Amino acid sequence: MSERIPILDNLNEPQKQAVTNVKGPALILAGAGSGKTKALTHRIAYMISQGVQPWQILAVTFTNKAAGEMKERIKNLLTITQDDYAVVGEAGAGRIPVMGTFHSICARILRRDIDKLGRDRSFVIYDADDQDKLMKEVLKEMRIDEKDLKPKAALGYVGRFKCEAISPKDAMSQATTPRMQNVILAYASYQTALKKANALDFDDLILEAVRLFTEVPEILDRYQETWRFLHVDEYQDTNHAQYLFISMLAQKYRNLCVIGDPDQSIYAFRGADIRNILEFEEEYPDALRIKLEQNYRSTQIVLNAANAVIKANPNRPDKEMWSARKDGPRIIVHEVRDEKVEAEEAVLAAENLKKEGIPYNEQVIIYRTNAQSRLFEEACMRRGVPYRIIGGVKFYARREVKDVLAYLRVILNTADTLSLLRILNVPARKIGQTTIGHMQAFASQNRLSLWQTLQRVEEIEALNEGVAARIQSFTALIGKYQKLAEAVPVAQWTLGLLDDIAMEKWLKEDGTEEGEERWGNVQELISVMHKYDALDPHSSLMSFLEEVTLVSEVDKLSDIKDDALTLMTLHLCKGLEFEHVMIGGCEEGIFPHSNSLYDREQLEEERRLMYVGMTRAKTHLRLLLTRSRMLYGTVTSNAPSRFLSDLPDDVTEKRSDELLSAFAWATESGVKRATDKHIEPFRQREVEADFNQDITFDEMNQDGPTLDKGTRVRHKVFGDGTITAKRGDVVTIQFDNGKRKDFALSIAPLQVIG
């Protein structure tokens, strides 16, 4: 250690303050791209170089990957050539401090000392699947019908209680309804069952460590003496149980350094409590506050835009991010006609920058909800752009989407045995594997297909009357929709089918956010079907299934790892960076999400989510919005996101594919003149009608009255409306019900009404 180590080299002044002030409490407010990991690792390396024993230092991260990266950096700074890690609870061991997640550190503490609580140290840790199975057994023993309380919903409540460090006994005060009484009784029984199985779930790891410190003070004292210098990364993402764990360890020596950014607190739905970081200085009035405001990632233009958006949030620490990169392109705020054009423009922008030398790997499309990914996927496929989806199943590979498609394929072709087997018990009809085995035997004996077997189910002696009746009801359902498929377009009768099989209830009955999102994906599938409303019924079904089949066949593009455009939700982009960031759906009700519009705290988190998304961009940032959007099967015309109104005019370039767009030209000071250089209404490359371009309509009768702007027309699905624009063969119709759509006159079923 006598050799000089240039630990303080290449640090700015605030970073040096963070590194060298190692005694007492410290709050490091580290903005996006400000080098907080560098500051934290240099701080720990500096402490060791100044004589602090490595085993006296604890660093808590939120991912094992982050912990691993920090260890490697510290090894390099201290020129340690081999792994030599400190051991949890042991003084005098190792040259590299203990670093890890809350869960990994607490698991090691409990593995060593949980016997002090009367528990066996050979406990097992249950993962999510184990938890689900255990809760099912608990609810079964309690004779609680899954229709009244699903295991996942019960576990969701249990997780929230544990994040707040609330025991079953303490939770009883919240049992204000019969359902909540069942939840809390299930919580108590679940904990009993865990203990009986000598198991802990993930949340228990932290709670039991807190309980150990509380009930066995000498254990707490030992760890306080061991870890005299504490560091917590991403402190804005900690929940109450994690706060208790850290606070107890820090009580004795008060050498607690927390680092994070309140402006990037976006995980309240996971139990994160932003108050932990906002109120840190109230708990530690003598805390040193250091602000890391120099951004090493983005241009000043990007930062000016992001700073303006986040400033609207109240009660946040004053922090102004800046960059030495003063020059760069303006933020493009691009308004387009609808969600299909939005996707095409995003992918085209990625292609253009690829031609300029920015690889797809350095570009990302971000959206608020998973359901928005479908159009971006399809646009990538149509243009042959390789892509990957992070943190989500590809749209057409999602279970609920495949289930609906299987129904449609069977209605089109009952010989599709694979699709038949998929939907026979979806939603659940109590048709299990034993029944299918009996049918297979009957089919083999009589040389029948599965569909033929289903139609002769009453002849299978091994099946009881109840099972036979349910199968007959299923075949009657398929027959009903085979007839409807010949009479009306696919989107219309699919809505009836979903209602008949109670798909929404089945997907949402567990009461979880996952169920809501799965139903949202089914509704988004209906949006795709509406593209074929103007075709004859049989063609609409055929064309729709052809399209999604082709999409599925080229889905493998998303697995390309060498150079692919990234698609992901905003919640997953934190910690990442890209040369080019595109954020889709910047409209009220989409982003900010509709759930947040009447809740101040949720709306503030939505604003932080926008800030996180914007600050992923190094150089190019594009914000996209539509004048109308079909999402979840419904066409809406939402106002531009309120976040866009916060953007300074001098860093934005507003574009629109409609020359008379109020959005592209309006400003707070009135109407802009066309001479303003950064306002250039965008001219579309070509007009695209909302139908399958691969279908030919040569045989269709195109004769009829001339339809011009101002003509009143009637559409058999959308009702009466007025043509507001005409471009070649394409008209825009504003319907009396508030919807606005584009139609190709060659195929649209329009009737002039006056």
N, C-alpha and C positions, 0 to 999 in steps of 0.2 A: 504494500500500500504506500511505500515511500515514494514510488515513482509518480511523477506528476500526471494527473488524469484531467484532460481538458473537458471536464463535465459542464463547465459554465460557458464553453465556447458555443457560438451560434445560437445563443438565447437572446431574446429581446429583454428590455428592462423589467416589465411585469413578470415574465417567465423567470428571470433571475430572482426576483423577490419571492416568487412561489417556491423556488428551489431552495433558497438559503434560509428562509424563516421557518425553522423546523420545530420550534417549541411553542406550545400552547395551541388553542383552537384557530383554525384558518378556514375561510370560505373563499374558494377560487371560482369566480364566475367566468366560465370558459365558453365563449361564443363559438358558433359553428366555424369549423376550420381554423381554430386559433392555436392548434398544437397542444391541446390539453394532455394527450397521452405522452407527448414529449416532455412536457413540464412535470408530469407525475413520475415518469421513469427517471428523469434526471434528478428529481428531488430525492427519490429513494437511493439512487446511486451516490448522490452527494452526502446524504446522511451516513451511509456506510463508509465513504471515504474519510469522513470526519470522526470516525470512531464509534458510531452507533452500531451495536451488534445486529447482524442480519435477523437473528431470531427474535429480536425485540420489535420488529416491524411487521405489520399486517396490512395487506392491500386487498380490498374487496372489489371485484369487478362484476359485471352482469353476464359475461359469457366466458366460457373456458378459453375460447380463442383469444379474447382480449388479454386474459391472464397469461397465456402462453407467449403472446407477442411482447408483453411487458418483461417477462423473464428473459427473453432473448435479448432485448435491448439493454437490460441491466447487465447481463453477462458481457455484452460487447463493451459497454461503458467502463466496466471494471476489469476488462480483459481476463475474465474467468473462462478458462478453456474447457472445463468439464462441468456437468451437472452436479451441483452440491446444494440441495435444497434443505431449508430448515424444516423441522418436523413439528406438527401441531402439538402444542403443550409441552415441548421439550426445550429447555434452555441450553445454549451452548452448541447447538447443532446447525450445520449448514452455512454456506456463504451467500445464499440467495434467500430472501425472505419468503414467508408463506404468502402465496397469492392464489386467489381462486374466487369462485362465486360464493354467495351467501350459503347456498345449499351444500356445496362441496365442503366448505369449511365447517359448517354446523354438523354435517354427517361425520366428519373426523373427530370433532369434539364428543359427539354422542357415542361413537364407536369406542372411545376411550373411557367415558365417564357416565354413560346412561345407567349403569348398574347402581349408581348412587340414588336413582329414582325408583329402584326396585324393578327395573326392566333388564331384559337380557341383552347383552352387547352383540349378540349374533342376530339382531333384528334384520328383517328384509325391508327394502324400500319398494313400495308399490308404485308402478307407473300408471298412466291414465287408464289403460285397458284394465289393469287389476282393480283400480278404484271403481270403474264402471261395473265390473262383475260383482264386486263386494256390495256396492250399493243396491244392485238388483236383488241380491239375496236378502239384504236388510229390509227392503220395501216388501219383499215377498213374505218374510216372517211377520212383518207388521200388518200384513193383509191390506196394504195400500195399493189400489189398482193403479197400473201405469198410466191409465187415462187421466187420473187425478194428479199424479206426480211422477214425472219421468226421472230415471236415475241421473241423467245428465243435468237436468234442472236442479235436482236436489244437490248434486255435487257443486253446481255453480254457486248456490247459496252457501254451502259449507266452505268453499274456497274464499268467498268474501268475508265470512265470519273469521276465518283463520288469518287472513291478511290484516284484519283489525285486532287480532289477538283476543277474540271474543270466544269464551268457552260455551259449551251447550247450556250450562247453568245460567251464565250471564245473558245468553241469547234469548232466554225465555221471556224477557221483558218485551221482546219484539214480536211475540206470538199474538198478534192482534186479530188474526183471521184463522179459521180452521186449517187452511192450506199451510200457513206459516207454522202453526202448531205441529202439523205433520212433518214439516221440514226440520224443525228443531228437535223433535223426537227422533227423527231419522238420523240427524247429526249425532245425537247422543248414542244411539245404537250403533252407528257406523264407527264411532271412536272405540266403543266397547269391542266391536268385532275386530278392529285393527289390533287392539291390544291382545285379544285372544289369539290372533294369528302371529303375534310378535312382529308386527309390521308398522311402518310409518309411511305416510304419503309425503310428497314434496313439502307441503306447507308445514307438516309436523316437524320436519327437520329443524326449522327455525324456531317454532313454538316450543319444542321440547328443550332446545338449547337455552331459551329464555327462562323456561321453568327450572332448568337445572341451576342457572345462575341465581334465580330467586330463592329456591328452596335449599340450596347447598352453598352458602356464602363462601366457604373456603375454596370451592371450585372456581367461583368468580374471581376471588382474590388471586388465585394461581394464574389465571389467564390475564388478569390485569397486570400482574408483575411480569408476565412473559411478553405480552404485546403492549409496550408502552407508547408506541407510535402507530396510530391508526390512520388509514387512508381509504376513502370510499369514492369510487368513480361513479359517474352518472347518478349523483345523489338525488336529483329531481325525480328519479324513477323508483325510489324506495317506498315500500309500504310501511304501515305502522309497526308490524312485527319486526321488520328489519331495522327500523328506527330504534326499537327497544333493545335489540341485540347490540347494536353499535353503541348506544348511549350508556348501557351498563358497563361495557368494556372500557369506555372513555372516562368513567366517573373519577377514577383515582388520579390519573396523571393529566387528563384533559388535553393530551396531544392528539387532537382529532382534526384531520385535514379532509374536508369534503370538497369535491370538485364536480361541477355540473353547470347546467344552463336552464334556468326556469323557462326560458323561451322555447325550449325543446322538450317540455314535459307533455307527452302525448299518449300516455298509457294509463289513464284513469280507469279504463275499463278492466285493467288487470289488477287494480287495487293501488296503483301508485298514488301517492299523496304529495302534491306539490308544496303543501305547507311545510314539509320537512326541510326544504331548502329555503323557502321564503322566510321562515321563522327561526332559522338557525342563529341569527345574531341576537334574537330575543333570549334564546337559551344560553348563548355564550356572548354576553355584552362586550367582552374584551377580545373578541375574535378579530383576527387580521383579515381584512377584505382586500382581495386582489382581483382586478378585472383583466382578463385576457381579451382584448378587443381587436388586435391585429389579425386579420384573416389571411391565411396563406393559400386559400383555395380559389376564391372567386374574384372577379373584377369589381371595381368600386361601383359600377353601374348596377350589377346584380345586388350588391349589398345595399345600395341606396334604396332599391325597390323593396327588398326584404325588410330593411329597417323601418320603412314607412308603413308597411303592413303591420308589423308587430307592435309598433308604437301605440296603436289604438287600444291595446290591452291595458287595463288599469292594474295598479298594484304590482308592477314588475320592477325589478331593480333597473336603474338607469344604466343603459349599456348601448354603445354606438359602435357597431362593427365597421372597420375600415381596412383598406387594402392598398398595397403599393402598386397594384395593377390598375392604373387609372383609366386606361383605354380599353375599349371593347365595344361590341355591338350592343345596340339598344335591346331592351326586353320587348319581344314581339307579343302583342295581345291580339289574337286572331279570332275574329267572329266569322262563323260559317253558317251555312243553311241548316244542316242537321248533323246527326251523329255519324252518318256514313261519310260525309264530306270531311268531318273532323278527323276521322281515322285516316282517310286517304291523304289529307294534308300533313298529318303528323309523320306518316311513313315517307311521303315525298320529301319532307324537310330532312329526314334522316338520310335518305338517298343522296340528296344534294350535298350535304355536309360530308358524306362518305366520299363523294367525288372530289371534294376539296381537301381530302386527306385525313378526316376524322373517322376512325374506324367505328363500326357499329358497337363494339365493346365499350366505347366511350360515350354512348348515347342511351337515353332511357325515356320511356313513356310511363308516366305515373298517373294513377287515377284513384278516386276516393273509395270505390267499392269494386269488388271482384267482378260483378256483373258487367261492368264497363269494358272488361278486357276483350270480350267477344269480337267487337267490331275492329279493334286494333289487331287482333290475331288474324282475322279474315283479310284485312288490308295488307298485312305482311305476306300472307299466302298468295294473294292475287298478284302482288308485285314481285314475288320471289325473293323477299327479304328474309334472311334467317333471323329467328328470334328465340328468346327463351323467356319463360314466365318464372318469376321468383316467388316462392312461398304460396303457390296455389296450383290446383289441378287445372289443366287446360279445359276451356269451357265445354267443348263437346265430349270430353272424357269424364266429366262430373257425373256421379252416379244418378242423380235425379234427372239430369238431361238425357242420359242414355236410357233411363226407364221410359220417359215420354216418347223418345224416338222409337223404342222397341214396340210400343203400342201402335204407333203410326205404321211401322213396317208390317206388323201383323195384319192390320186393317187393309193394307195394300196387298199383302201376299201372305195368306195363312199357311203356306208351306214353309215359312221361315221359322224352323223349329227352335233355333237358338233364341230368337226374340220371344217366341212363345214361352219358353222355359223361364226367361228372365222376368216376364210380367205375370206369370200364372199366380204368383203369391205376392204381387206388388200392386197396390198396398196389401197388407196381410189379409189373407182369406182363410187361414188355417188349412192350407193345402201344403203339407209337408213332404219330406223325402220318401216316407213310407207310401203315401198315396201315389207319388210319381213312380215308385218302383212297381206298384200294382198295375199302373197304366202301361208302363214299359213292357211288362210281361204279357198283358192283353194285346198290345200292339204287335209284339213279336209273333204271338200265336196266330193272329189274324192278318198279318202283313199290312198294317195300317200306319199312316202317318200320325204324328201327335195330334194334329187338328182333327183328323177323322176319329181318333180315339176319344178325344174330348166330346165329340158329338154323339158317341155311343156309350157314354160313361155309365148309363143305367144298366148296361149289360155286364159290368164288372162286379162280380159277386163279392169280392173282397172289400169293396167300398161301402160304407154305411150310407143311409139316406141323406144325412146332413152334408157329407162331403160331396155326394153326387149332386145335390141341389145347388151347392155353391159353385161347382164347376159348370152346371147348366146355366146358372145366372151369368157366369163369365162369358160363355160362348154366345149367349143372347146379347150381351153388351157389345161384343165384337161385331155381331151381325147388324145390330142397330147402327153402328157407326160406319160399317161398310156401305150401307144405303145412303147415309148422310154425306159420305165422301163423294158420292156421285151427284149430289144436289147443291152443296155449298162449298166455298173455298175452305182450305185446310184450317186457317186460323179460327174461323167461326165455330166449326164443329169440334175442334180440339178443346175450346173453352168448355163446351158441354161435356166432353169426355172427362176432363179434369174434375168437373163438378160431380159427375156421376160416380166416379171412383173415390171422391173425397180426398184428392191428392193434397190440397192445401192443409187440411186438418192432419193428415198423416205425417206430412213433413214438419209441421209446426207444433205437433202435440207435445214435444218434449219441453217446450217453453224456453228454448235457448236461442241465442243470437244465431247460432249455426243453422237452426231450423228455419229462422226467418230468411237467412241468406240463401238457403237451398230453394225455398219457395220463390225468392226473387230471381234465381237463375232460371226456374221454369217459366216465369213471366217474361223474362228476357228472351227465351226461346220463342215465345208467342210473337215478340217483336220481329224476329226473323221471318216468321210465317206471313206476316202482314205484307211483305214484299210481293206476295203472289196473289193478293186479293183480286186483282183485275183479270186474272186468267180464269179459264173455265175450271170447274171444281176438280176434275180428275187431273188436269195438268198442274194445278196448284200444288196438289199433294206430291205428284211425281217430281216436279221441279224442285220443290223444297227438299225432299229426301235426297235427290241427286246432289244438290249443293252441299248439304251437310256431310254426305258420304265422301265427296271429294275433299272437303276440308279435313275430315278425319284421316284420310290417306296421306296427306302431306303434313300432318301434325308433327311428324318426326323432326321437322325443321327446328322445333323449339329445343331439341336436345343438342343442337350444334354448339360446340364450346369454343371453337377457334375465333370466330368473329360474328357475334349475333346481337341484334337489338334487344335490349332488356325491357320487359313489361312487368310492372309491379304496382302494388298498392302503396299509398303514401305512408302507412304505418310501418312498412318494411324497409323504407329507403333510408332511415336514419343511420348515420355512420358511414354512408356511401358517398361517392362523388363521381361526377361525369362531366365531360366537356359540354355536352348538350343535354339539357333537361326539358322535356315537354310535359306539361300538366294539363290533362283533359278535364272537361266537365266543369269549367269555372262558372257555374250558374247557381243561383239561389235554389236550395233544395237538393242540389247535387253536392256542391262544395261551396259553402258549408252545407253539411248534411241536413236533411229535413228534420231529423230528430233533435237537432241542436237549436232550431230557430226560436224556441220559446224557453230556453234554459241558458241563463247567462254563463254559467261555468262551462257548459258544453260548448257554447259558442266561442268562448275564449280559447278552449282547447282546439277547436277547429282552426282558429286563427294561428295558433302555434303550429298546427299541422301544415298550414300553407307556408309558414316561415321555414319549417324544416324542409319541405319540398323545394322551395325556391333556392335555399342555400346549399342544395346538392350540386348546383350548376357552377362550373368553373368559368365558362365563357359565354355560352349560348343558353338563353332561357326563353321558352315559348309557352304562353298561356292560351289555351284554346277554350272557346265557348260557342254554343250553337243558338240560333234563333228559335229552333224547335227541336225537340228530342223525343224519340220513342224509347222508353225505358220501362221494363217490367210490363210490357204490353200496352202502355198508355202513351199517347202523344201529349207533350206539354210544351208550353212556351214560357220559360222562366226568365226572370230578369237576370242580367249579368251579376256575378258574385259581388257581394259588397266589398270583398277584398280588393277587387280591381279598381274601385273608386279611390282607394288609398294610394295608388301608384302615382308617383310624380310624373308630370308630362314630359319633363326633360330627359327621362331615361327610358321612355316607352315609345314604341312605334305601333300605332293601332292600324289594323287591317280589317277589311271586311270584303266578302264576296258579293256584296250588294251595294251599289253606288250610293243609294239613298239611305243607307243604314244610319239610324240616329246614333248608334253606339260609336261608330268609327269617327263621327264628326263632332259630336257634342262634347263640351267641356263645362266645367263649373262656371266659367266666365261667359258662356254663351256658345255661339256656333263658330267653329273654327273656319278660317278661310282655306281654300284649296291650295293656297301658296305655302302653307306651313309645311316645311320640308319633311318632318318626321311623320306626317299624316298622309299616307298614300293608300287610298282605297284599293283593295286587292281585286284584280280581275281574274276570274276563274279561267283555268286553262280550257276547260270544256264543260258542258252541261251534262250532268248525269241524272237520269230519271230513276225513280225508286222502284226498279224492277230488275229481274235477272237479265243481264245483257247477253247471255248465251242463248236465249230463246229467240226464235225467229217468228215473226207475226205476218209473214207475207200473205197468208191465206185469209187474214182477218179483214173484215169490211172496214175500210177507213173513210168511207163517204159519210157526210153528215154536215150539219150547219157549221159555219165558221165561228170559232170561239175566241173572242178577243177580251182584252182587259175591260173589266166592268160587267161582263156577262154573268147573269145569275144562273147557277147550275145546281143539279142534284146528283149526289152519289149514293148508291144503294147502301153503303156501309156508314159513311160519315155524314149524310144528310145534305141540307141546303147550304150553299156558300156562294162567294163572289170571287171571280178570277181577278187577282190583283197584279199579276205580271205574266208575260208570255215571252218565251225565248225559244224561237224555232217551234219544235213540236212539243215543247214542255211548258206547262202552265203551273202557276202557283195559285192555290185556292185557299182563301181564308173562310173557314166554315163558321156558321152561326154559333156553333157550340164552343168556339174558341180555338179549335185545332186549325193548324195550317199545314198543308202538304203539297208536294209537287207531283204531277202526274204527266205521263206521256199520253198525248191525245190519241195515239194509234191504238192504245189498249184500254184506256181508262173508261169505265162504264158511266159516262156523264150524260145527263139529260138537261137540255136548256129549259129553264122554267120561267124566263121573263127577262 
